[in-house]
Structure formats: C-alpha cells, structure tokens
Amino acid sequence: MTPDTSRLRNGACPCLSGEQYPACCGRFHSGDADAPTAEQLMRSRYSAFVVLDAEYLLRTWHTSTRPGAMELDPDIQWRRLDILGATGGGPLDTQGTVEFAAHYRHDGQRGVQREHSRFVREDKRWYYVDGDVL
C-alpha cells in the first residue's frame, strides 16, 4: 500500500523536524536511506503512522517481536510528536531507547500515547524492538 501523503500539512514532515517530508522521513519510508539514529527511526515510525505506511512499520520492526501483519486506523489523526528523552541510539551504538508522547484525535476526542521504546542496531540498521506504554 502506498503511503497517504495527502494527510501531510503543507508538505511538512509530521515528525516536526521543520523539514519537508521528502527530505526528512519520506526518504526513509521510500527506502532511499536508513535512519541513522534510534531517535530518527522513532520519528520516521511516527510519520509512518501519520501517512498510513504499515509496510515501513513492519520493515523497521525487529524480527524477534514483529507481528505478521498490522492494520492502521485511518480515523486516527496523529497531531504531534514530543520526544521526552533518549539513551544511546547513536550512529555507533547497538542499542537505544526513546521516550515519546504522540498526540492524536479519534472520534473527536484528544489522546496521548506515551511510550518508552527500545531499539537495536544490526547490520548498520536500526530496528524497533518493543516498548512500554506509560
């Protein structure tokens, strides 16, 4: 399934980097580049939820915990991502964590998903392993 980039506001990347989507998370979604840090992978995964790119989410999920399939709810409007903290996860690290709050609206109600996520770097690529919902 092709990501729904019509969900983007003014072409700005949903991860709130200040960059345009194609130059930011879009290049990771298209496979033109790999996220260099755990935090950037977290940001790109959030953006994948915004544009409904389940294929990218599965591709960047570690095989030890990856589900067989996933369906994204097009009625959820992801509004903002706040990175609350990170440990490790740099270009030379093999593990990292990112704590975030993802703000959304669903059925007219506001919500926040807060998570402490774990990442691992294998063969020069970062993967989401799992997370604790806070």
N, C-alpha and C positions, 0 to 999 in steps of 0.2 A: 504494500500500500504506500502510495506517495504521501509524504507529509503535507498537511494542510497549512501552507504558509499564508493563506488568506486570514488566518487568525492572528497574524502579527499586526502590531500597531505601527504604522508609518515605516515599516521595514526594519525597525529597531529590534535588536536581539532581545528576546524575552528574559534572558539571564541578567539584564540590566547592566551590562558592561559599558554601555554607551556606544558600542559599535553596531554597525548594521548586521543583520542576521547572516548574510552570505559570508562576511569576513570574520564572523565570530563562530557561533555554534553551528551554523549552516555548513561550514567546511568539514566539521566532524560528522554531522549527520550524513553528508554526501559520500563520506569515505575518503575525501581528499587529504585529510590529516587526522592524526590521533591526538587526543587531549594530552598535553604534556605533564599535567599535574592531576592529583586526585580532585582538587577543588574545581578545576576546569571541567573534568569529567562530570562532577556533580552538577555544575551549571549547564552543561550540554544535555544531561539527562533531564533536568528540569525543563529545558527548552523543548526536548522531545515530547514531554507530556503536553506542553502547550500546543505544539503542531501535530499532535497525534501520531508520532513516529514510533510505533511499537517495535518495529524491526530494529531500530537503533537501540532501544532499551534492552532488547534481548541480546543483541550483538555485544553490548558492553557489560553484560551481566556475567559474572564468573560461572563457569560450567558446573561448579560444585553446588551452587544454590539456584541456578537459573530455572525458572518454570518452563514447561513445554510450550506454552503459548500465553498470551495476555491480550485482553481487550481493554481499550481505553474508552472512558466515558466522554463523548463529545459535549455533553451538557455541563461538564465542569469547566469553569473559566478560571484558569490559573492567572493570578494578577501580579504577584510579586514574590521574588526570592530574596531572603535575607540569609547571608552566611554568618553564622553566630560564632564559629570557631573552627580551627583545623589543627591537626597534629600530623607531622610527617607529610607524606604525599607529594614531595618534590620530585623533580626530574631524575634524581639519582636514588630516591628511596624505593623500597619494595613494598611498604605498607603505609597507609594513611587513614585518617578519619576526618570527616567533615560533619559539623553540626549545622543544621539549617532550619529555617522556618519558611514554608511555602504557603502563601496566602491564596485563597480561592473563593469563588462563589459557586453555589449549586442550589438550584431551585429558590433563588432569591435570598439565600442565607449565606453569610460570610463564615469562613472557616480557616483554620491554620493547621497544616500538617507539620509537626516538628519532629525531627529525626536526628539521631546520631548514627551516621553511616560509616561502614568500613569498606576500604578499598585495598586492592592488592595490585602490584605491578608485575607482570610476567611477560617475558619476551618483548620488553620495551613498551608494553601497552598496559594502561590502567583499566581495571575492571571493578565494578560494584560487586561486593560480596553479600552484604546484608546490612541491616540497620535496626536500631532500637527506637521505636516510636516513643517520644517523650510526652 
